[in-house]
Amino acid sequence: MSAHCKQGSKRAANREKMSDLVAYVDGGCLGNPGPSGIGVVINGCADGPIRIAKWIGHQDNNVAEYAALMEALQYAVSLKARKLHVFSDSQVVVKQMTGEYTCRSPRLYSLHWTCRKLARSLKFSISHVPREDNAEANGLAQTALRRKFRLTAPRAPLF
């Protein structure tokens, strides 16, 4: 077998390992609205878990939760994943994405629409998980927003 065929087989095996992903997502704010961050943990990748902690500016909690979901969806699509199951501690996001609730909020509608569109390119499912079972994604979101907030917060005078 040539080296090219071996590499092709290895890539195909890695792609197969990445085809079914599981993500834990969370968004958080200091205040509501306030400085916001997202945390995403994606399991099922050939090279191990992917951890994302990102500052997203001054948002409210529901926007942060949707931004975290969108990040997981975009990442899964970029990896050409076949399936993505998401765990979120946001009942609003889970119930809107499953169709149990209708998204009527003008500020959430475009995020919801974008997430639904991305989800159509995967075998997508989403479940609610208690906050204590979403600790790693929550910690990443908190780290992102606190790190950025400390860097940009006005400093008190030293005297």
C-alpha positions in Angstrom: 0.0 0.0 0.0 1.4 3.4 -0.9 2.0 6.1 1.6 -0.8 8.2 0.0 -3.3 5.4 0.5 -2.3 5.0 4.1 -2.7 8.7 4.7 -6.1 8.7 2.9 -7.2 5.7 5.1 -6.0 7.5 8.2 -7.9 10.7 7.2 -11.0 8.7 6.5 -10.7 7.1 10.0 -10.3 10.5 11.6 -13.3 11.8 9.7 -15.3 8.8 10.9 -14.3 9.5 14.5 -15.4 13.2 14.1 -18.7 12.4 12.5 -20.6 12.1 15.8 -20.0 15.0 18.2 -21.4 16.0 21.6 -21.2 19.5 22.8 -21.8 21.2 26.1 -22.6 24.9 25.7 -23.1 27.8 28.0 -23.3 31.6 27.9 -22.8 33.9 30.9 -23.0 37.6 31.8 -21.8 39.8 34.6 -25.2 41.5 35.1 -28.0 41.0 32.7 -27.2 42.6 30.3 -23.5 42.9 30.9 -20.1 41.8 29.9 -20.6 38.3 28.3 -18.7 35.2 27.4 -19.4 31.8 26.0 -18.0 28.4 26.8 -18.2 25.3 24.5 -16.8 21.8 25.0 -17.0 19.5 22.0 -16.3 15.8 22.5 -15.9 13.2 19.8 -13.0 14.7 17.8 -10.1 12.5 16.9 -7.6 14.7 18.7 -9.6 14.9 21.9 -12.0 17.5 23.3 -12.2 21.0 21.9 -12.6 23.8 24.4 -13.7 27.3 23.4 -13.9 30.3 25.7 -14.8 33.6 24.0 -15.7 37.1 24.9 -18.8 38.3 23.1 -19.2 41.9 24.3 -22.0 43.4 26.2 -25.1 41.1 25.9 -27.9 39.6 27.8 -28.0 36.0 29.0 -30.2 34.6 26.3 -28.1 36.1 23.6 -25.0 34.6 25.2 -26.7 31.2 25.4 -27.5 31.3 21.7 -24.0 32.6 20.8 -22.6 29.5 22.5 -24.9 27.2 20.6 -24.0 28.9 17.3 -20.3 28.5 18.1 -20.8 24.7 18.6 -22.9 24.4 15.4 -20.4 26.4 13.3 -17.5 24.3 14.6 -19.3 21.0 13.9 -20.2 22.1 10.4 -16.6 23.2 9.8 -15.4 19.7 10.8 -18.0 18.2 8.4 -19.5 16.3 11.3 -22.5 14.1 10.6 -24.2 14.4 13.9 -24.2 16.8 16.8 -26.0 16.5 20.1 -25.9 19.6 22.3 -26.4 19.8 26.0 -27.4 23.3 27.4 -28.6 24.5 30.7 -30.8 27.1 29.0 -34.4 26.0 28.9 -35.3 28.9 26.6 -32.7 27.9 24.0 -33.5 24.1 24.3 -37.3 24.6 24.1 -37.0 27.1 21.2 -34.7 24.9 19.2 -36.9 21.8 19.7 -40.0 23.8 18.7 -41.7 23.5 22.1 -41.5 27.4 22.4 -41.8 29.8 19.5 -39.1 32.4 19.3 -40.9 35.7 19.3 -38.1 37.9 20.7 -36.8 40.3 18.0 -33.3 40.3 19.6 -33.1 36.5 19.6 -34.9 35.8 16.3 -31.8 36.1 14.0 -29.7 34.0 16.3 -32.4 31.4 16.5 -32.9 31.4 12.7 -29.1 31.1 12.1 -28.8 28.2 14.6 -31.8 26.4 13.0 -30.2 26.8 9.5 -26.8 25.5 10.7 -28.6 22.6 12.5 -30.2 21.5 9.2 -26.8 20.6 7.8 -26.3 18.0 10.6 -28.3 15.3 12.3 -28.9 17.7 15.2 -30.4 17.2 18.6 -30.4 19.2 21.8 -31.2 18.4 25.5 -31.5 20.4 28.7 -28.9 19.5 31.3 -28.9 20.8 34.9 -26.4 23.6 35.5 -24.2 21.4 37.7 -23.8 19.0 34.9 -22.6 21.8 32.6 -19.8 23.0 34.8 -17.0 22.8 32.3 -18.8 24.9 29.7 -19.9 27.3 32.4 -16.3 27.7 33.7 -15.1 28.5 30.2 -17.8 31.2 29.7 -17.0 32.7 33.1 -13.2 32.6 32.4 -13.8 34.4 29.0 -15.9 37.2 30.4 -14.0 37.8 33.6 -10.6 37.8 31.8 -11.9 40.4 29.2 -13.8 42.4 31.9 -10.6 42.7 34.0 -8.7 43.9 31.0 -11.2 46.6 30.0 -12.8 47.7 33.3 -11.9 51.2 34.3 -9.2 51.3 36.9 -9.7 53.0 40.3 -7.2 55.7 41.1 -4.3 54.5 43.2 -4.4 57.5 45.7 
